[in-house]
Amino acid sequence: MGVPDLDGLPRSSEERAAVLAQLVAPILGDLARSEEILSAYLSSQYSYINTLARHIERFKGKRLRMAVLHLSARAFGGEAPLACEVAATVEMIHLATLCHDDILDEAQTRRSVPTLNAEWGNKSAVMTGDILFSRAFENLGKLPDARAFRMLARTARLICEGELLQIASRFDIEMDEKAYFDLIEKKTAELFGAAAELGALLAGASQTDGRKMYEYGLRLGRAFQIVDDCLDLVGYETTVGKSLGSDLKNGEPTLPVIHLFANAGSPQRQELVRLFKPGGKDLTREALRPYLERAGSIDYAMKIARDEIKRARDVLDFLPPSQARETLLSIPDYVLVRSS
């Protein structure tokens, strides 16, 4: 069985950008306002810090978390007064995690540009991430609605826990799927969940409906991370736009690798154990690919991602018909075929 084409992902980045632009067209004004606020949040009176912050802006991705927050607010009847500020802060927290992730992964590129750690070193990169976290909560503390502060403070803690769990699990060939999902929920999915829930609550939704939107975001985030794990193993750096293979190099048991070890026969498992060890120079994407192909591990992981997407969509059945609801239903398709 060959490595799948990740659902026929369009090879042109322009094509992918056009697809997403069409999806978020109903909230372009909201996103533009959040971008302005984010840019102001990143500004500094000190030239060196400002240089680092402006470089981070080049990591601009798809702003999916901001989009989910705004769409969630729109799905409940209108834009919330604080949604633009909170969406910008959600993105700021995400950028802070990217600074730290790139250090931990020793990544050299992101969005096809050098990472902060590659360009200015680990010390500057870690302190930049810390500044972004600090500014995010300083800004949240000024808002008249304390719910955003409480929820995002919890989310930031869970993200850090997830990163530590990932470090602790390196080269753990006995890690199971339950532990993996606990890890990726904390590391990635919680921020999606918080964005979806906050958008609803800021627009006046009930706590019950807010939790339903949280589940939507959480499942979307789980699928997002699973696809990311697959891309790290079989994606192309020229289309993904960031360093790949870092999870494998660092011995992080992602879902395809966990599936591979769980289904390997005794002789094959011995070969994999020999490859999957600290400092092993033979542990490469190229070396692992034949094993992944034979076991169907990428196909398996993508099936799980599709299941999460279906469940995310099912959560939205309670929402009344609206353009925002339709877009929330469509965004999962983009997650499944995204390249970065």
C-alpha positions as CSV (number, residue, x, y, z in Angstrom):
1,M,0.0,0.0,0.0
2,G,1.5,3.4,-1.1
3,V,1.6,6.6,0.9
4,P,-1.7,8.4,0.1
5,D,-1.8,11.8,-1.4
6,L,-3.3,13.4,1.7
7,D,-6.7,13.5,0.0
8,G,-5.5,14.9,-3.3
9,L,-4.0,18.1,-1.8
10,P,-3.7,20.8,-4.5
11,R,0.0,21.2,-5.3
12,S,-0.2,25.0,-5.8
13,S,0.0,27.2,-2.6
14,E,-2.0,29.8,-4.6
15,E,-4.8,27.2,-5.1
16,R,-4.9,26.4,-1.4
17,A,-4.9,30.1,-0.4
18,A,-7.7,30.8,-2.8
19,V,-9.8,28.0,-1.3
20,L,-9.3,29.4,2.2
21,A,-9.9,33.0,1.1
22,Q,-13.3,31.8,-0.3
23,L,-14.2,30.1,2.9
24,V,-13.4,33.1,5.2
25,A,-14.9,35.7,2.9
26,P,-17.9,36.3,5.2
27,I,-15.6,37.4,8.0
28,L,-12.8,39.2,6.1
29,G,-13.6,42.5,7.9
30,D,-13.4,40.8,11.3
31,L,-10.1,39.2,10.4
32,A,-8.7,42.5,9.1
33,R,-9.6,44.2,12.3
34,S,-8.0,41.5,14.4
35,E,-4.9,41.6,12.2
36,E,-4.6,45.4,13.0
37,I,-4.9,44.8,16.7
38,L,-2.4,41.9,16.5
39,S,0.1,44.1,14.7
40,A,-0.3,46.8,17.4
41,Y,0.2,44.2,20.1
42,L,3.5,43.0,18.5
43,S,4.9,46.5,18.3
44,S,7.7,47.6,20.6
45,Q,9.5,50.8,21.3
46,Y,12.8,48.9,21.3
47,S,14.3,48.3,17.8
48,Y,15.7,44.9,18.5
49,I,12.5,43.6,20.1
50,N,10.5,45.2,17.3
51,T,12.7,43.4,14.7
52,L,12.0,40.1,16.3
53,A,8.3,40.8,16.6
54,R,8.0,41.9,13.0
55,H,9.8,38.7,11.9
56,I,7.2,36.7,13.7
57,E,4.6,38.4,11.6
58,R,6.2,36.6,8.6
59,F,5.0,33.4,10.2
60,K,1.5,34.5,9.3
61,G,-0.4,31.3,8.5
62,K,-4.0,30.7,7.8
63,R,-5.3,32.3,11.0
64,L,-7.6,29.4,11.5
65,R,-8.0,30.0,15.2
66,M,-9.0,33.6,14.7
67,A,-11.4,32.6,12.0
68,V,-13.0,29.9,14.2
69,L,-13.6,32.5,16.9
70,H,-15.2,35.0,14.6
71,L,-17.3,32.4,12.9
72,S,-18.5,31.0,16.2
73,A,-19.5,34.5,17.2
74,R,-21.3,35.1,13.9
75,A,-23.1,31.8,14.2
76,F,-24.9,33.1,17.3
77,G,-26.4,36.1,15.7
78,G,-23.6,38.7,15.3
79,E,-20.2,39.9,16.1
80,A,-19.3,40.4,19.7
81,P,-17.8,43.7,20.8
82,L,-14.7,42.0,22.2
83,A,-14.2,39.3,19.6
84,C,-11.6,41.2,17.6
85,E,-9.4,41.8,20.6
86,V,-9.8,38.3,21.9
87,A,-9.1,36.7,18.5
88,A,-5.9,38.8,18.2
89,T,-4.8,37.6,21.6
90,V,-5.6,33.9,20.7
91,E,-3.3,34.3,17.7
92,M,-0.6,36.0,19.9
93,I,-0.6,33.0,22.2
94,H,-0.3,30.7,19.2
95,L,2.7,32.7,17.9
96,A,4.3,32.4,21.3
97,T,3.9,28.6,21.2
98,L,5.5,28.6,17.7
99,C,8.6,30.4,19.0
100,H,9.0,27.8,21.7
101,D,8.1,24.9,19.4
102,D,10.8,25.8,16.9
103,I,13.4,25.9,19.7
104,L,12.3,22.4,21.0
105,D,12.3,21.0,17.5
106,E,15.5,22.7,16.4
107,A,13.4,23.9,13.4
108,Q,15.2,26.0,10.8
109,T,12.3,27.3,8.7
110,R,8.6,28.2,9.1
111,R,6.4,29.6,6.4
112,S,9.4,29.3,4.2
113,V,11.4,31.8,6.2
114,P,14.1,31.2,8.9
115,T,12.8,30.6,12.4
116,L,13.7,33.0,15.2
117,N,16.1,30.5,16.7
118,A,17.8,29.9,13.4
119,E,18.3,33.6,12.7
120,W,18.9,35.0,16.2
121,G,19.6,32.0,18.5
122,N,17.6,30.2,21.2
123,K,18.0,32.8,23.9
124,S,16.3,35.6,21.8
125,A,13.7,33.1,20.6
126,V,12.6,31.9,24.0
127,M,12.5,35.4,25.4
128,T,10.4,36.6,22.4
129,G,7.9,33.8,23.1
130,D,7.8,34.8,26.8
131,I,7.1,38.4,25.8
132,L,4.3,37.3,23.6
133,F,2.7,35.2,26.4
134,S,3.1,38.1,28.8
135,R,1.6,40.7,26.5
136,A,-1.3,38.4,25.7
137,F,-2.3,38.1,29.3
138,E,-1.6,41.8,30.0
139,N,-4.1,42.6,27.2
140,L,-6.6,40.1,28.4
141,G,-6.4,41.6,31.9
142,K,-7.6,44.9,30.6
143,L,-10.8,43.6,29.1
144,P,-14.1,44.1,30.9
145,D,-15.1,40.4,30.4
146,A,-12.9,38.2,32.6
147,R,-13.9,34.9,30.9
148,A,-11.4,35.3,28.2
149,F,-8.6,35.7,30.7
150,R,-9.6,32.7,32.7
151,M,-10.1,30.4,29.7
152,L,-7.0,31.3,27.9
153,A,-4.8,31.2,31.1
154,R,-6.0,27.6,31.5
155,T,-5.4,26.9,27.8
156,A,-1.8,28.3,28.0
157,R,-1.1,26.0,31.0
158,L,-2.4,23.0,29.1
159,I,-0.3,23.8,26.1
160,C,2.8,23.9,28.3
161,E,1.8,20.6,29.9
162,G,1.4,19.1,26.4
163,E,4.8,20.2,25.4
164,L,6.3,18.7,28.5
165,L,4.4,15.5,28.0
166,Q,5.8,15.4,24.5
167,I,9.3,15.8,25.8
168,A,8.8,13.1,28.3
169,S,7.5,10.7,25.7
170,R,10.4,11.0,23.3
171,F,11.6,7.6,22.0
172,D,8.8,5.9,24.1
173,I,7.9,3.0,21.8
174,E,5.3,1.8,24.3
175,M,3.2,5.0,24.1
176,D,-0.4,4.2,23.2
177,E,-3.1,6.1,21.4
178,K,-4.9,7.2,24.6
179,A,-1.7,9.0,25.8
180,Y,-1.2,10.4,22.3
181,F,-4.6,12.0,22.2
182,D,-4.2,13.4,25.7
183,L,-1.0,15.0,24.5
184,I,-2.3,16.6,21.3
185,E,-5.5,17.8,23.0
186,K,-3.3,19.8,25.4
187,K,-0.7,20.9,22.8
188,T,-2.9,21.8,19.9
189,A,-6.6,21.1,20.2
190,E,-7.3,23.1,23.4
191,L,-6.6,26.4,21.7
192,F,-9.0,25.6,18.9
193,G,-11.6,24.6,21.5
194,A,-11.1,27.8,23.5
195,A,-11.4,30.0,20.4
196,A,-14.7,28.3,19.3
197,E,-16.1,28.5,22.8
198,L,-15.1,32.1,23.4
199,G,-16.5,33.3,20.1
200,A,-19.9,31.8,21.1
201,L,-19.8,33.2,24.7
202,L,-18.8,36.7,23.7
203,A,-21.7,36.7,21.3
204,G,-24.1,35.9,24.1
205,A,-24.4,32.1,23.8
206,S,-25.3,30.0,26.8
207,Q,-22.7,28.0,28.7
208,T,-24.2,24.8,27.3
209,D,-23.9,26.0,23.7
210,G,-20.5,27.4,24.4
211,R,-19.3,23.9,25.4
212,K,-20.8,22.4,22.3
213,M,-18.6,24.9,20.3
214,Y,-15.7,23.9,22.4
215,E,-16.1,20.3,21.4
216,Y,-16.3,21.4,17.7
217,G,-13.0,23.2,18.1
218,L,-11.4,20.4,20.1
219,R,-12.2,17.8,17.4
220,L,-11.1,20.2,14.6
221,G,-7.8,20.7,16.5
222,R,-7.3,17.0,16.9
223,A,-7.7,16.5,13.2
224,F,-5.3,19.4,12.5
225,Q,-2.6,17.8,14.6
226,I,-3.0,14.4,13.1
227,V,-2.7,15.8,9.6
228,D,0.4,17.8,10.8
229,D,1.9,14.5,12.1
230,C,1.3,12.8,8.7
231,L,2.9,15.8,6.8
232,D,5.9,15.6,9.0
233,L,6.5,12.1,7.8
234,V,5.4,12.2,4.1
235,G,4.9,15.9,3.2
236,Y,7.2,18.0,1.1
237,E,9.1,21.0,2.6
238,T,8.7,23.0,-0.6
239,T,4.9,22.9,-0.3
240,V,4.5,22.7,3.5
241,G,6.9,25.6,4.0
242,K,8.6,24.5,7.2
243,S,11.2,22.0,8.4
244,L,9.9,18.5,8.3
245,G,11.0,15.3,10.0
246,S,11.6,17.1,13.3
247,D,9.1,14.9,15.2
248,L,10.8,11.8,13.9
249,K,14.3,13.2,14.6
250,N,13.3,14.0,18.2
251,G,11.7,10.6,18.8
252,E,8.2,11.9,19.2
253,P,5.7,9.0,18.9
254,T,3.1,10.5,16.5
255,L,-0.1,8.6,15.6
256,P,1.3,6.9,12.4
257,V,4.4,5.8,14.4
258,I,2.3,4.5,17.3
259,H,0.2,2.5,14.8
260,L,3.3,1.2,13.1
261,F,4.8,-0.2,16.4
262,A,1.5,-1.6,17.5
263,N,1.1,-3.6,14.3
264,A,4.7,-4.7,13.6
265,G,5.6,-8.3,13.7
266,S,8.5,-9.5,15.9
267,P,11.3,-9.3,13.3
268,Q,10.1,-5.9,11.9
269,R,9.6,-4.5,15.4
270,Q,13.3,-5.4,16.2
271,E,14.3,-3.4,13.1
272,L,12.1,-0.5,14.2
273,V,13.5,-0.5,17.7
274,R,17.0,-0.3,16.3
275,L,16.0,2.7,14.2
276,F,14.0,4.4,16.9
277,K,16.6,5.3,19.5
278,P,18.3,8.5,20.7
279,G,21.2,9.6,18.6
280,G,20.4,7.1,15.9
281,K,21.6,8.5,12.5
282,D,19.5,6.0,10.6
283,L,16.1,7.3,11.8
284,T,15.0,9.3,8.8
285,R,11.8,9.9,6.9
286,E,13.2,8.0,4.0
287,A,14.2,5.0,6.1
288,L,10.8,4.8,7.8
289,R,8.6,5.3,4.7
290,P,8.7,1.6,3.5
291,Y,7.5,0.5,7.0
292,L,4.7,3.1,7.0
293,E,3.6,2.0,3.5
294,R,3.5,-1.7,4.4
295,A,1.6,-1.1,7.6
296,G,-0.8,1.5,6.1
297,S,0.0,3.8,9.1
298,I,-0.6,7.1,7.2
299,D,-3.9,5.8,5.9
300,Y,-4.9,4.7,9.4
301,A,-4.0,8.1,10.9
302,M,-5.9,10.0,8.1
303,K,-9.0,7.9,8.8
304,I,-8.9,8.9,12.4
305,A,-8.6,12.5,11.3
306,R,-11.6,12.1,9.1
307,D,-13.6,10.6,11.9
308,E,-12.7,13.6,14.1
309,I,-13.9,15.9,11.3
310,K,-17.2,14.1,11.0
311,R,-17.8,14.4,14.7
312,A,-16.9,18.0,14.7
313,R,-19.5,18.6,12.0
314,D,-22.1,16.6,13.8
315,V,-21.7,18.9,16.8
316,L,-22.9,21.8,14.8
317,D,-26.4,20.2,14.1
318,F,-27.9,22.4,16.9
319,L,-27.0,25.7,15.2
320,P,-29.6,27.5,13.1
321,P,-28.9,27.9,9.4
322,S,-26.5,30.8,8.6
323,Q,-23.6,31.6,6.4
324,A,-21.3,31.3,9.5
325,R,-22.6,27.8,10.2
326,E,-21.9,26.7,6.6
327,T,-18.4,28.0,6.8
328,L,-17.8,26.2,10.1
329,L,-19.0,23.1,8.4
330,S,-16.6,23.7,5.5
331,I,-13.4,24.6,7.4
332,P,-12.7,20.9,8.4
333,D,-12.4,20.0,4.7
334,Y,-9.6,22.6,4.4
335,V,-7.9,21.1,7.5
336,L,-7.8,17.7,5.8
337,V,-6.1,18.9,2.7
338,R,-4.0,21.7,4.2
339,S,-0.3,21.8,3.7
340,S,0.9,24.1,6.5
